[in-house]
Amino acid sequence: MIRVLLPVFFFILSSFSWGQESVFQGRVDFGRDLASFEKSPPVAGSLYVFTGAASAVRILSQEPFVAEVDFVQGEWKDEANLVAHRTVLRFEGPHWAKVVVAKRPREGGDLLIYPYRKFQVAAVVGTGGFRVLFVPLLF
């Protein structure tokens, strides 16, 4: 029960903490990860919550702000084999301009997304990957 309520709590908290004006109406699926999409594709109109890391960040445009993040989730197959599952996360809108950066800053950066940063994301299926709505948690 805690595993279900904790992500919901962080999801609700993120809508207040990031101050975004996004509203999502639809199905929320906490039970899927990137590995599960190899067997069955993601459902359009569903919100998915993933935990992983950014392997690369590309700022495509400043006005309007658009960034793409190569997102990676790891899965242990057994004690010695780790498999990486990848997708592209697309961050669109002016509220992401202060959050998503192309490289890690020398100081601070506690509330930023940059390469090799682990974070949790709530996203919907988009063109060529997922469109990010919220970032509930940064590790």
KAFENPE-V736263 format. One record per residue. N is the residue number from 1. RES is the residue in one small letter. PHI is phi in whole degrees, 0 to 359 (NA if undefined). PSI is psi in whole degrees, 0 to 359 (999 if undefined). Layout:
n = <N;N>
res = <RES;RES>
phi = <PHI;PHI>
psi = <PSI;PSI>
//
This chain:
n = <1;2;3;4;5;6;7;8;9;10;11;12;13;14;15;16;17;18;19;20;21;22;23;24;25;26;27;28;29;30;31;32;33;34;35;36;37;38;39;40;41;42;43;44;45;46;47;48;49;50;51;52;53;54;55;56;57;58;59;60;61;62;63;64;65;66;67;68;69;70;71;72;73;74;75;76;77;78;79;80;81;82;83;84;85;86;87;88;89;90;91;92;93;94;95;96;97;98;99;100;101;102;103;104;105;106;107;108;109;110;111;112;113;114;115;116;117;118;119;120;121;122;123;124;125;126;127;128;129;130;131;132;133;134;135;136;137;138;139>
res = <m;i;r;v;l;l;p;v;f;f;f;i;l;s;s;f;s;w;g;q;e;s;v;f;q;g;r;v;d;f;g;r;d;l;a;s;f;e;k;s;p;p;v;a;g;s;l;y;v;f;t;g;a;a;s;a;v;r;i;l;s;q;e;p;f;v;a;e;v;d;f;v;q;g;e;w;k;d;e;a;n;l;v;a;h;r;t;v;l;r;f;e;g;p;h;w;a;k;v;v;v;a;k;r;p;r;e;g;g;d;l;l;i;y;p;y;r;k;f;q;v;a;a;v;v;g;t;g;g;f;r;v;l;f;v;p;l;l;f>
phi = <NA;298;296;274;286;298;297;296;300;295;296;294;300;297;295;274;290;272;63;276;257;278;234;240;235;159;274;251;239;270;269;250;227;297;297;291;284;289;271;217;291;294;268;300;89;262;261;243;245;238;238;188;223;274;270;204;233;238;272;273;202;268;229;289;289;218;224;242;240;282;254;233;241;260;221;280;276;203;293;242;245;247;249;259;246;235;206;253;257;248;254;233;120;295;291;274;299;267;253;260;232;285;214;292;287;294;233;73;87;296;249;246;252;213;304;71;275;271;202;250;220;248;217;246;296;227;287;74;161;232;264;279;255;218;236;292;207;246;257>
psi = <321;323;333;317;326;312;325;317;312;325;314;317;321;326;332;318;325;345;33;155;23;141;134;130;120;197;134;127;107;349;2;150;180;327;325;340;350;329;319;134;160;152;125;137;357;146;130;145;121;150;129;206;155;122;333;150;128;121;113;328;142;325;106;153;128;129;147;135;126;114;134;134;136;149;124;123;323;197;338;350;122;129;135;133;133;152;173;129;133;123;118;136;155;335;341;346;328;357;319;121;153;334;158;132;156;321;151;218;10;331;22;156;124;171;139;11;133;136;168;145;144;120;158;159;133;189;118;15;224;142;125;133;318;156;94;332;134;136;999>
//
